Amino acid sequence: MKIVLVTRLFAPEVAAAAFRLKALADGLAATGHQVTVLTTKPPANAGTQSFDDYTVKRWPVLRDAGGNVRGYVQYASYDFPMMARLLISSADVVVSEPPPTTGALAALVCLVRRKPLYYYAADIWSDALVAINAPAFVSGVMRAFERFALRRARGVVAVSDGVAERARALGARNVEVIANGVDTSSFHPVSTPDSEPYFVYTGTMSEWQGSDVFVRAMPMVLEKHPSARLRFFGQGSAEPALRTLAASLAPEAVEFGGVVPPAEAARWISGATGALVSIVPGQGYDFAKPTKIYAAAACGTPVLFAGVGASATMVTENELGLVADHTPEAVAAQMIAMLDGDRPDGTRLVNWVRDNASLSTTGRLAAKWITSDATTAR
């Protein structure tokens, strides 16, 4: 079949969505399908990457000050050209990645062209807007876009049972759960020189994640371990507030390294005492399982998760690290426990990711389900 992937992010950009869609494209191409990816021109600092097994077509797009395609104007700069590109693309099947504006407009084109759409739901965007107390009008409009995309989709790939449940509640009828994963060719243990102990936070910094709890915990950690450091890599809407808070509470102990390539991120994760992950509890996003949990385990580094819900259960049941309430006091106590204790067996963590959360396996499973379902529908 001729399969078109619609995504604003694709390799070599450093983002979970880019990794996930590349794994899907790889899986589709490996089974003999003709794959075309309609995406954007990456920022200059993303580097270059060639693709021999499928076609990647790029379009210039507006980016924010951090180089991201994030924000409604930025989304629109991709979405509307995408509609025109999709209208003239030869396709038997279309696969769309969020945001919901992209999914809804792709669904509209597929409706006109009578082509099946599959929606890859890594999370529920309108729930995230509610979690950060976005204006009711904004979250309502995004909910409408998301509902339309999910209802019009022939099938939905959900990365967790929680996402699947919410997708069905919003109207999705044909949902397959395929767990998220991490690119183990990029994220794996890397030898690092001995250095002062540090914790690392990688990836998106947004309000609903509440990563400020780690900054607020640092003064208590420093009382017991004055040489400890906290390093952030990535970016997001909460970064300016985090920088201000860090300058106030622990100016010498918290550092921000910006977006780094996967190989560098893996090096920092591998040398860390613990990798930090958080979700603000009780805001409708407790079902999420952030990819940074898998990245940490793939590098053999234990996780400290602050929050409740699916991620807390996964970390506890699979012994991937420690869990704390989302409060500075509880987080500080667990950070100190990590600094005081022996580092767990990293090999076991790496093996767990290989067996349960390899992105290459995820890509193959998603490709198999989409093509099997689409073939049945023809």
Buried (B, 14 or more C-beta within 10 A) or exposed (E): BBBBBBBBBBBBBBBBBBBBBBBBBBBBBBEEBBBBBBBBEBBEEBEEEEBEEBEBEEBEBEBEEBBBBBEEEBBBBBBEBBBEBBEEBEBBBBBBBBBBBBBBBBBBBBEEEEBBBBBBBBBBBBBBBBBBEBEEEEBEBBBEBBBBBBBBBBBBBBBBBBBBBBBBEBBBEEBBBBBBBBBBEBBBBBEEEEEEBBBBBBBBBBBBBBBBBBBBBBEBBBEEBEEBBBBBBBBBBBBEEBBEBBEEBBEEBBEBBEBBBBEBBBBBBBBBBBBBBBBBBEBBBBBBBBBBBBBBBBBBBBBBBBBBBBBBBBBEEBEBBBBBBBEBEBBBBBBBEBBEEEEBEBEEBBEBBBEBBBBBBBBBBBBBBBBEBBEEEE
